[in-house]
């Protein structure tokens, strides 16, 4: 299947997003064209490999099957602890019991604890360090950025806020541009632990969702570097420029200790996610009450028929970006609303809402929404990443805070950029989309 108008629209949108970032750049005369050009080329090459090369597509389908099997193994512990509450909709429990409906805290979030323990084991065995260092080598050599920021961007493909630990010895001496890239890479990608929750919510309707989420996180790493370097170009001399560095890692004394520490970290993450959702959703609900009250009077006065909620308002704000990404017109408002929700409600809420409307959407729209939402690019995450990095390097707290907003914008644009890259590749007859319901 050849290129369509929508494919060209996504490809044009890719460069339009870069141009938009350039308009708001801190120094439009200091563009590193090698970083931008190689970053875009790297994304397109990876997307072609994933979508169009049979070996690449089968590799990601194989990874998808592994993730699904791991989740099914994790379900054994979830069911033992929560019983019928853990039974997913549409799938009978081990004893034939019916599901009580989708319950986020009992069916999706427990997978975070399991994956946190699994990642801790992989780190203990030295597997993750090798994989991360391999990706960092590619970013450093091809894009000619510093080894420290490359290492952090590479680790963010697999882990979240803890990625800052891998570059702990370098944080104190990093430039403002490097710090911006560190934050942007963290917010433009998703950790494998939280990714497990997304897979649990969407795999019944989108069986290959794990493969797409993994490819989205992979594609967003170079996108974050590109957008960060456009919005805040390098004006100093990074200590590790063009030099590959080893990840910093504090190894546990035993495998069992690694499992315990990983599981405990997962519990803290789940508690943090639940607390964040409770607080943010409640506050947004309160704001929507006020907007609804004001909206009644505005509609009556001007004869409008608008639904006054923060989600709808943000949907209109992000509508141009849905068009830029190449989302079909009939789904543009739906996708823009999901993206707008992500900014205030976190991507977990947006993916849950995507699961609810997926059946009525064009398959292309579902894929683009999946890629655009695959990141921690929201206000709460900004506070978490800035706070986490500041705790590791207290002397850089002010610098981190000063580049935080630019990093959030860079991360958001990077997620859109990744969606454009996915949208630029013809989706007909692709192995990854063969089972989208």
C-alpha positions in Angstrom: 0.0 0.0 0.0 1.4 3.4 -1.0 1.6 6.7 0.8 -1.8 8.4 1.4 -2.7 12.0 2.0 -2.8 11.2 5.7 0.7 9.8 5.6 2.0 13.0 3.9 0.0 15.1 6.5 1.8 13.3 9.3 5.2 13.6 7.6 4.6 17.4 7.1 3.4 17.6 10.7 6.7 16.2 11.9 8.6 19.2 10.5 5.9 21.6 11.5 6.3 20.5 15.1 10.1 21.1 14.8 9.4 24.6 13.3 7.0 25.4 16.2 9.7 24.4 18.7 12.2 26.6 16.9 9.8 29.6 17.2 9.9 29.2 21.0 13.6 28.4 21.2 15.7 30.1 23.8 18.3 30.8 21.1 17.2 30.3 17.5 20.8 31.0 16.2 22.3 28.1 18.0 20.6 25.2 16.3 22.5 21.9 16.2 21.4 20.7 12.9 23.2 17.4 13.3 21.1 16.5 16.3 17.9 17.5 14.6 18.6 15.8 11.3 20.0 12.6 12.7 17.3 12.5 15.4 14.5 12.7 12.8 16.3 10.2 10.5 16.8 7.8 13.4 13.1 8.0 14.2 12.0 7.4 10.7 14.5 4.5 10.2 13.3 2.8 13.5 9.7 3.3 12.4 10.3 1.7 9.0 12.1 -1.2 10.7 9.2 -1.7 13.2 6.3 -1.3 10.7 7.6 -2.4 7.4 10.6 -4.7 7.7 9.2 -8.2 8.5 12.1 -9.0 10.8 11.5 -5.8 12.9 7.7 -6.4 13.0 8.1 -10.0 14.1 10.7 -8.9 16.7 8.2 -6.5 18.3 5.3 -9.1 18.0 7.6 -11.6 19.8 8.2 -8.9 22.5 4.5 -8.3 22.6 3.8 -12.0 23.3 6.5 -12.1 26.0 4.9 -9.1 27.8 1.4 -10.7 27.6 2.8 -14.0 29.0 4.6 -12.1 31.8 1.4 -10.3 32.6 -0.5 -13.6 32.7 2.1 -14.9 35.1 1.8 -11.8 37.2 -2.0 -12.4 37.3 -1.5 -15.5 39.4 -0.3 -13.3 42.3 -3.0 -10.7 41.7 -5.8 -13.3 41.7 -4.4 -15.0 44.9 -4.4 -11.6 46.7 -7.6 -10.0 45.4 -9.7 -13.0 44.2 -12.7 -12.2 41.9 -11.8 -8.5 42.0 -8.8 -9.2 39.9 -10.8 -10.9 37.1 -10.7 -8.8 33.9 -13.9 -8.1 31.9 -14.5 -10.7 29.2 -12.3 -13.3 30.8 -13.6 -15.8 33.4 -11.6 -16.4 36.5 -9.6 -19.6 37.3 -12.7 -21.0 39.0 -15.2 -19.8 36.3 -16.3 -16.7 38.1 -17.5 -13.7 36.1 -15.7 -10.3 36.3 -17.2 -7.6 38.4 -16.1 -5.0 35.7 -12.8 -3.2 35.2 -11.3 -2.0 38.5 -8.1 -0.1 38.0 -6.5 -0.6 41.4 -7.1 -4.4 41.4 -6.6 -5.3 37.8 -4.0 -3.0 36.2 -1.9 -1.4 38.9 -0.7 -4.6 40.6 1.3 -5.4 37.5 3.4 -2.3 38.3 4.7 -4.1 41.5 5.5 -7.3 39.5 7.3 -5.4 36.8 9.3 -3.3 39.3 10.5 -6.5 40.9 11.3 -8.0 37.5 13.3 -4.9 36.4 15.2 -5.0 39.7 16.2 -8.6 39.0 17.3 -7.7 35.4 19.5 -4.9 36.8 20.9 -7.3 39.5 21.9 -9.7 36.7 23.5 -6.9 34.7 21.2 -7.4 31.7 19.6 -3.9 31.7 22.9 -2.1 32.0 24.1 -3.7 28.7 20.9 -2.9 26.9 20.8 0.7 28.1 24.5 1.3 27.3 23.9 0.0 23.8 21.2 2.5 23.1 23.2 5.3 24.7 26.2 4.5 22.4 23.9 4.9 19.4 22.6 8.3 20.6 26.0 9.5 21.5 27.8 8.5 18.4 25.1 9.4 15.8 23.7 12.6 17.4 26.9 13.9 19.0 25.3 14.8 22.3 26.9 14.2 25.7 27.2 10.7 27.0 25.5 11.5 30.2 22.3 12.8 28.6 22.4 9.9 26.1 22.6 7.4 28.9 19.7 9.0 30.7 17.6 9.1 27.6 18.4 5.4 26.8 17.5 4.3 30.4 14.2 6.2 30.2 13.1 3.8 27.4 12.9 1.1 30.2 12.5 2.9 33.5 11.1 6.1 34.9 12.3 8.6 37.5 15.0 6.2 38.7 16.8 6.8 35.3 18.4 9.8 36.9 20.3 7.5 39.2 22.2 6.1 36.2 23.9 9.5 35.7 24.1 10.5 39.4 27.9 11.2 39.3 27.4 13.7 36.4 24.3 15.6 37.5 26.2 18.3 39.5 28.2 19.4 36.5 25.6 19.1 33.7 24.7 22.1 31.6 21.2 23.7 31.6 20.7 22.2 28.1 21.7 18.7 29.4 19.4 19.1 32.4 16.5 20.0 30.1 17.2 16.9 28.0 17.3 14.7 31.1 13.8 16.0 32.2 12.4 15.9 28.7 13.5 12.4 28.0 12.0 11.3 31.3 8.6 12.8 30.5 8.5 11.9 26.8 8.8 8.1 27.5 7.2 5.6 29.8 8.6 3.2 32.3 8.1 -0.5 31.6 6.5 -0.8 35.1 3.6 1.6 34.3 3.4 0.3 30.7 2.2 -3.0 32.1 -0.9 -1.2 33.4 -1.6 0.3 30.0 -1.3 -3.2 28.4 -3.7 -4.6 31.0 -6.3 -1.9 30.1 -6.1 -2.1 26.3 -5.0 -5.6 25.3 -8.5 -7.0 25.1 -9.4 -4.6 22.3 -5.8 -4.1 20.9 -3.9 -7.4 21.3 -0.7 -6.0 19.9 -0.8 -2.9 22.2 2.4 -3.9 24.1 4.4 -3.9 20.9 3.2 -0.4 20.0 3.9 1.0 23.5 7.4 -0.4 23.4 8.1 1.1 20.0 6.5 4.4 21.1 8.8 4.7 24.1 11.8 3.8 21.9 10.9 6.4 19.2 10.3 9.1 21.8 13.8 8.9 23.2 15.5 10.5 20.2 12.5 12.8 19.7 12.9 14.1 23.2 16.6 14.9 22.5 15.6 16.7 19.3 12.9 18.8 20.8 14.9 19.6 23.9 17.9 20.8 21.8 15.6 23.0 19.7 13.9 24.6 22.6 17.1 25.0 24.7 20.2 24.7 22.5 23.5 23.9 24.0 25.6 27.0 24.7 28.2 25.5 27.1 30.7 22.7 26.9 29.3 19.4 28.3 32.0 17.4 30.1 30.9 14.1 28.4 30.3 15.5 24.9 30.7 12.6 22.4 32.0 10.3 25.2 30.2 7.1 26.2 29.8 6.7 30.0 28.9 3.7 32.1 25.6 3.7 34.0 25.9 4.2 37.8 24.3 1.4 39.7 24.3 0.3 43.4 24.0 -3.5 43.3 22.1 -5.3 46.1 23.8 -8.0 48.1 21.6 -10.8 46.8 19.0 -11.7 44.3 16.4 -12.0 47.0 17.2 -8.5 48.2 16.8 -7.2 44.7 13.4 -8.7 44.4 12.3 -7.2 47.8 13.6 -3.8 46.9 12.0 -3.9 43.5 8.7 -4.9 44.9 8.8 -2.2 47.6 9.6 0.4 45.0 6.6 -0.8 43.0 4.4 -0.5 46.0 5.5 3.1 46.5 4.9 3.8 42.8 1.4 2.3 43.0 0.5 4.3 46.1 1.9 7.5 44.4 -0.2 6.8 41.3 -3.4 6.2 43.3 -2.8 9.3 45.5 -2.1 11.4 42.4 -5.3 10.2 40.6 -7.4 10.7 43.7 -6.2 14.3 44.2 -6.0 15.4 40.6 -9.3 13.9 39.5 -11.0 15.3 42.5 -9.6 18.8 41.9 -10.6 18.7 38.2 -14.1 17.6 39.2 -14.3 20.6 41.5 -13.1 22.9 38.8 -15.6 21.4 36.3 -18.4 22.2 38.8 -17.4 25.8 38.7 -17.0 25.8 34.9 -20.4 24.1 34.6 -22.0 26.8 36.7 -20.4 29.6 34.6 -21.2 27.7 31.4 -24.9 27.6 32.1 -25.0 31.4 32.3 -22.7 31.9 29.3 -24.8 29.5 27.1 -28.0 31.2 28.2 -26.6 34.7 27.5 -25.1 34.0 24.1 -27.3 31.1 22.9 -24.4 28.6 22.9 -24.7 24.9 23.3 -21.3 24.1 24.8 -20.3 21.6 27.5 -18.1 23.5 29.9 -15.5 21.1 31.3 -11.7 21.5 31.5 -11.3 18.3 29.3 -13.4 19.8 26.5 -11.6 23.1 26.7 -8.2 21.4 26.5 -9.6 19.3 23.6 -10.1 22.5 21.6 -6.7 23.8 22.5 -5.0 20.6 21.3 -7.2 20.2 18.3 -4.6 21.7 15.9 -2.1 19.1 17.1 -4.4 16.2 16.3 -4.7 17.6 12.8 -0.9 18.0 12.5 -0.4 14.4 13.6 -2.6 13.2 10.8 -5.6 12.0 12.8 -8.7 11.5 10.6 -11.1 14.4 10.9 -13.9 12.4 12.5 -11.7 11.5 15.4 -9.6 14.6 15.8 -11.6 16.1 18.7 -11.6 12.8 20.5 -7.9 12.4 20.3 -7.2 16.1 21.2 -9.4 15.7 24.2 -7.4 12.6 25.3 -4.2 14.5 24.8 -5.5 17.4 26.8 -6.6 15.1 29.6 -3.1 13.7 29.8 -1.7 17.1 30.6 -3.8 17.4 33.8 -5.1 13.9 34.6 -2.0 11.9 33.7 -1.7 9.4 30.8 -3.2 6.6 32.9 -6.6 8.3 32.9 -6.3 9.1 29.2 -5.5 5.5 28.3 -8.4 4.3 30.4 -10.7 6.7 28.5 -9.1 5.6 25.2 -10.1 2.0 26.0 -13.7 3.2 26.4 -13.9 4.9 23.0 -11.5 2.7 21.0 -14.3 0.6 19.4 -15.9 3.6 17.7 -12.6 5.1 16.3 -10.8 4.6 13.1 -7.8 2.1 13.5 -5.4 4.8 12.4 -6.7 7.2 15.1 -6.3 4.5 17.7 -2.7 4.0 16.8 -1.8 7.7 16.6 -3.6 8.3 20.0 -1.6 5.4 21.5 1.7 6.9 20.4 0.8 10.5 21.3 -0.2 9.5 24.8 2.8 7.3 25.5 4.7 9.6 27.9 4.7 11.1 31.3 4.2 14.6 29.8 1.9 16.1 32.4 2.2 18.7 35.2 2.4 16.2 38.0 5.2 14.4 36.3 7.2 17.6 36.0 7.1 18.1 39.7 8.1 14.5 40.3 11.1 14.5 37.9 12.4 17.9 39.0 12.0 16.9 42.6 13.8 13.6 42.0 16.7 15.0 40.1 17.0 17.9 42.7 17.3 15.3 45.5 20.2 13.7 43.7 21.9 17.0 42.9 20.7 19.7 45.4 23.0 22.4 44.0 21.3 22.2 40.6 17.7 22.5 42.0 17.4 26.1 40.8 18.7 25.2 37.3 16.3 22.2 37.1 13.3 24.3 38.1 14.2 27.0 35.6 14.3 24.5 32.6 11.3 22.5 33.8 8.6 24.2 31.8 10.6 24.0 28.6 11.3 20.3 29.3 7.6 19.7 29.7 6.9 21.4 26.4 9.7 19.5 24.7 8.3 16.2 26.1 4.8 17.0 24.9 6.0 17.9 21.4 8.2 14.8 21.4 5.2 12.6 22.0 3.4 14.3 19.1 6.5 13.9 17.0 6.5 10.2 17.6 2.8 10.0 16.6 3.7 11.9 13.4 6.5 9.4 12.6 4.1 6.4 13.2 1.5 8.2 11.1 3.9 8.8 8.2 4.4 5.1 7.7 1.6 3.4 5.6 -0.3 1.2 7.9 -1.9 -1.2 5.4 -0.8 -4.8 5.5 1.4 -4.3 8.5 2.0 -7.2 10.9 1.6 -5.0 14.0 -1.9 -3.9 13.0 -3.1 -7.2 12.0 -5.2 -7.9 15.1 -6.6 -4.4 15.9 -10.3 -4.9 16.7 
